[in-house]
Amino acid sequence: MDKVKQKNWTKIQAEGSWRIFRIIAEFVEGFEKMDNIGPCVSIYGSARTKPDNPYYQQAVDLAKRLVEEGYGVITGGGPGIMEAGNKGAQEAGGASVGLNIVLPFEQEANAYIDIDKLINFRYFFVRKVMFVKYAQALVMMPGGFGTLDEMFESITLIQTEKIGKVPVILFGTKFWSGLIEWMKTTLLEEHGNISPKDLDLFVVTDDIEEVIQHINDFYEKGDRTLQPNFEY
């Protein structure tokens, strides 16, 4: 390696060391705010979903029902499904949490987040920890790459027992059906890359009341108490 390349590499290493403190600061701010909010459910979904889309209104209605059951709502803080989740939570008088990510193109925090429950993140991986650590259930509405990423990471964490099991619900059977079929035929039957019990780590539904019932049944069985995750 010539001297110019070595100098540039050394500079990058030094900047990387200082970046650790920014990362720690994001974790500290997130933990301090989230520790005081109480049990919540994370709702994921596309930032591109418009208010006239049926899934938008269903996210609003679902958030309201979750508040009625004693939960706050956590979203990614942006527009679309995230806005719908925060809107429903706020209109129902519940905790409306927004974990906003700073991006160079989309997104600004929506107007339905409680002012004291908005957290802006620079790093996706810190933000994703907050989603999972403080959620008593995860609801995946239709979305894009980000929603798929968060869905598969959450299921993997449960599958590998890196977090305790929590209800994972995929909302919208038409939207998710192709992916579920691919999991069954390609991942499971053709290649054996997952086991049959892995398909039990989530449920698929179009019914808001079924979402509520699934969450309530899970905690009434006593398999897990309402508490933050990553505790062991």
N, C-alpha and C positions, 0 to 999 in steps of 0.2 A: 504494500500500500504506500503510495507516494505521500509526501509531507502535507500537501494540500488536503487530500482525502482524509488523512489521519487527523488533521486539525479540525476539519468539519465534523468528523465522527466524534471527537472528544467534546466539541461544543454541544452536539446533540445529546450526548450522555449526560452532560452537566445540566442541560435544560430538563431532561427527563427526571433527574433526581429532585429538582425543585417542584416538578409537576406533582409529585407525591403529596405535597402539602395541600395543593388545591383539591386533590382527590379526597384526602382526609377531611378537609373542611366541608366538602359536600356531604360526606357520610355523617359528620357531626351535626350539621344543620338539619339534615333529614331525620335522623334519629330523635333529636330534641323535639322537633315539631310533631312527628308522628307518634311518639310515645304517649302524648297527652290527648289523642283524639278518640281512642276507643275502638271497638270492633268495626271493621269495614269490609266491604266487598269491592274488589277491583273489576271494573268494566272496561274491556278493550274493544277497539273497533276502528274503522277507517276514519281518517280526518276528512275524507272527500265526500262523505255521506251528507246529502242535502236535507234540509228540514222537511221537504215533501216526500222523502223516501220513507216507506213504511217502517223500516228498521230504526229510523231516527225516533219516531213516536214510540215504538216498542221499547227503546232504550230509556226514554223519558218515563214511561209507565213502569218499567222494571225498577228503575231507581226509586220511584215513589214507593213501590211495594217493599223494597228493601229497607227504606227508612221506617215504614210502618212496622217492620219486624225488628227494629232496634239497631239497624246497621247504618253506618255512614257509607259514602260512596267515594271510591278512588278512581280517577281517570288520568289519562295522560295530559289533561289540561288544555288541549287544543280544540279545534272545531270538529264538526261531524258528530260521530257517535260519542266522542268524548264530551263535547258540549251538551249533547242530549242527556248523558248520565249526570252531569253536574246540574243541569237545569231541573231534572226530576228531583234530585236530592234537595236542592235549595228550595224549590217550590213546596216540597213536603216538610220543610223545616228540619232536615237532617244535616249532618256534617257533609260538606261538599269539598272534596280534596282534589287539587290539581297538581300533578307532578309534571310540570312543563319542561320541555327540552328546548334548548337554544339551538336553532338551526339557521343556516345561511339563506334559506328560502322559506317556506311555510314553518314556524308556526307561532302565532301569538296566543297567549292565554285567553280562554273564553271568559265571558262576562258573568258566568254563573258559579264561579269558584268563591268560597268564603275567603275574604281578604287575608285572614290569618292562617289560611290553609293552602296557600299557593307557594310552591317551592320550584324554583328554576334550577335546572340542572345543565351542566356542560357535558357531562359524561353519561352516555347511555347505560353503561353497566352499573353505575351507582343508582340511577333512576330505577332500573329493573329490580335491584335488590329491594327498594322501598315498596314496589308493587307487590312483591311476593311476601316479604317479611310481615307486612301489616294487614294482609288480606285474609279473611276467614273463608273466602271462596273466590274463585276466578270465573268470570263470565266472558266468553269470547263471542262478541258479535261479529258479523261479516267485516272483513278488513283486508289489508294488503300484506306486503312483506313484513311490516312491523308487527302486525297482529299474529301472523304465522310464526314469526321468530319468538314472540313472547309465549305463544301457546306451546310450541315444541320445547322451549327451554323449561317452562314450568312443569310439563309432564315428565321431562327427563329428570328434573330435580326430585320429583316424587318417586319416579321409577327407581332411581339410584339411592333413595332414602337420604338425600342430602337435605331435604326438608321433610317435615311431617306431612302426611296426606291431608289434603283439603279438597272440597268439592271443586271440580272443573267442569264447566258446562259450556258446550258449544251451541250457541243459539242460532237457529235458522237451518232446518234440515235440508232444504234445497241447496243452500249455499255450500254446506259442508259435505254433502252426500258423495260427491266425486272423490274428495280427499279420503273419506272414510273407506270407500270401496277400494281405493288404491292401497291403503294401509292393510286391508284384509287380504287382498289378492296378491299384491306384489311384496309388501314387507313381510307378511306373516306366511302365507301359503307357498308362494314361489321361492322366496329366499330365506325364510326363517330368521329374519333380522329382528323380530320382536316375538314375544310369547303371547299366547291367547289372553292371558290375564292382563297384559298391558292395555288391551282394548277396554278394560273395565276401569281404567284410570280417569275416564271422562264419560259424560252422557251428552246426548244430542236431543234437542227439543225445540219446539216452536211455541211452547206454552209458558207464559210468565209464572203462572201458579205452580207449574211443575218445577220451575227453577227454585221457587221459594220452598216448596215441599222437600226437594232434594237436599237443600241446605239445612233445613230444620231437622229432617230425619237423621242426617249425618251427625249433628251435635246432640240430638236426643238419645242416640245410641251410646253416647259417652266415649266414642273412640278418641276424641280429642276435645279439649276445652278451648274456650275462646281466649286466645293469647297470641302474641307475636310468634312468628316462625323463626327458624335458624337458632333455636334455643339449645341445641344439643349437638 
